[in-house]
Amino acid sequence: MKRSLTAIALLAVSISSFGQNVNKLIGQDDVTRIIKTLSADDMQGRATFTPGIEKAAKFIEHEYEKAGLKPLAGNSSFRQNFSMIRSTPIKTTVAINGTSVGADSVFASAGASFNWSNNADVQIVQVGSEKNFIQEYLAYIKSGKKILVLVDPGFQAIFARVRKHVLNGSASFKTDNGQPAAVFVLGKFNNVKSFDVSYEGKTEELPLFNIAGMIPGKSKPDEYVVFSGHYDHLGIIKPMDGDSIANGADDDASGTTAVISLAKYYKKLNNNARSLIFVAFTAEEIGEYGSQYFATRVDPDKVVAMFNIEMIGKASKFGENSAFITGFDRSDFGSILQNNLQGTAFKFHPDPYPDQNLFYRSDNASLAEKGVPAHTISTDQIDIDKLYHTVKDEFSSLDVNNITSTIRAIALSSRSIVAGKDTPTRVAKPEN
């Protein structure tokens, strides 16, 4: 009994010591400064391919430099550069079995202009009513193939929203086999005997860049722990009450603030066994392209865990001092984090929104698909969040106490993984 009491007392002292340490090293004033800067009007909403995202990138680079991070191996700076083909649709026409389809029922995610007429290399697929349209859409635009996607009419409302977004311009990776294309057609087509598709678009090759830095591991340098968030948002959108800047304070300046704060925290501790990578992803809002590229530049077998942080600006549905983890049952990542927070006021919960398919809707997905225990941590009440993707997602709408406490909880909960003591189980790779 005395031994048990002693062990409990020592654990309490240890937790208290960690808590005091993290509260000192992750200060709310600095958190406020970072997120205010990233979500300010002069960032112009940080849209991909705009001067605003360039300004945000320079700010993040400066924070990494001040913290003392190093560029990733093989990089001369914190920029992880790549390029994409940006395509702005001009006209898309589709005929199925000789009958033209209405313009409102067609859109394409493509690079260069093209014409298909019963092409043998075009795959025809159907998205039935039992499917998740957003999940299927993301999978097809990432596939790198030429695909004609026939979409059940029951998805009319969400089809219209995605179409509107795509008509503003889409992006795709440049490939050796030319540009992939996914053409989406709304309607019932039970027996497709012939098809004709014509797509005309304006294309240009444009530069993109993730901002990535690292702290080399002390005893396990070839094992990596990734902390990530995306720094892009929507930019200038339709005005609301005279405001047209979608500042993206919660989505995802809050997550990027966490990444910068955690980088500073672990650099000050300077005792990480495993190598730590801190990456702010670009182009999440237009298809998670930054994280897709990142996933090709690291060996997934060496990535032990990924803490992706997305929208932590307000209290979760579980109340204060709480957050949720997507894909909780796909590995024991969440259980490890929960265990490391025992004795604190903060709790991590499984994702309460399984119908939203959040596990594959953020930047963790690109590494999770390769078996990495890559999970997203969030507090957003996505089912009732009326500020999501609007001009009202501003700093004034945030709870900075919630952001700070969540960052501190991530710091505490990650410590055994960073120290090389815990290794989360791998995520099952999706079946092809």
URWO-V292258 format. One record per run of one state. SS is the DSSP state (helix for helix, strand for strand, loop for the rest). FROM is the first residue (numbers start at 1). TO is the last residue. If there is no record, write none. Layout:
BEGIN
ss=SS from=FROM to=TO
ss=SS from=FROM to=TO
END
This chain:
BEGIN
ss=loop from=1 to=1
ss=helix from=2 to=25
ss=loop from=26 to=27
ss=helix from=28 to=38
ss=loop from=39 to=40
ss=helix from=41 to=46
ss=strand from=47 to=47
ss=loop from=48 to=50
ss=helix from=51 to=67
ss=loop from=68 to=69
ss=strand from=70 to=71
ss=loop from=72 to=78
ss=strand from=79 to=96
ss=loop from=97 to=98
ss=strand from=99 to=100
ss=loop from=101 to=102
ss=helix from=103 to=105
ss=strand from=106 to=110
ss=loop from=111 to=113
ss=strand from=114 to=117
ss=loop from=118 to=122
ss=strand from=123 to=127
ss=loop from=128 to=132
ss=helix from=133 to=142
ss=loop from=143 to=145
ss=strand from=146 to=151
ss=loop from=152 to=152
ss=helix from=153 to=167
ss=loop from=168 to=169
ss=strand from=170 to=173
ss=loop from=174 to=180
ss=strand from=181 to=186
ss=loop from=187 to=194
ss=strand from=195 to=215
ss=loop from=216 to=219
ss=strand from=220 to=230
ss=loop from=231 to=232
ss=strand from=233 to=233
ss=loop from=234 to=234
ss=strand from=235 to=240
ss=loop from=241 to=242
ss=strand from=243 to=246
ss=loop from=247 to=248
ss=helix from=249 to=269
ss=loop from=270 to=273
ss=strand from=274 to=281
ss=loop from=282 to=288
ss=helix from=289 to=297
ss=loop from=298 to=299
ss=helix from=300 to=302
ss=strand from=303 to=309
ss=loop from=310 to=315
ss=strand from=316 to=316
ss=loop from=317 to=318
ss=strand from=319 to=319
ss=loop from=320 to=321
ss=strand from=322 to=325
ss=loop from=326 to=327
ss=helix from=328 to=330
ss=loop from=331 to=332
ss=helix from=333 to=340
ss=loop from=341 to=346
ss=strand from=347 to=350
ss=loop from=351 to=353
ss=helix from=354 to=356
ss=loop from=357 to=357
ss=helix from=358 to=360
ss=loop from=361 to=364
ss=helix from=365 to=368
ss=loop from=369 to=373
ss=strand from=374 to=378
ss=loop from=379 to=394
ss=helix from=395 to=397
ss=loop from=398 to=399
ss=helix from=400 to=413
ss=loop from=414 to=414
ss=helix from=415 to=418
ss=loop from=419 to=432
END
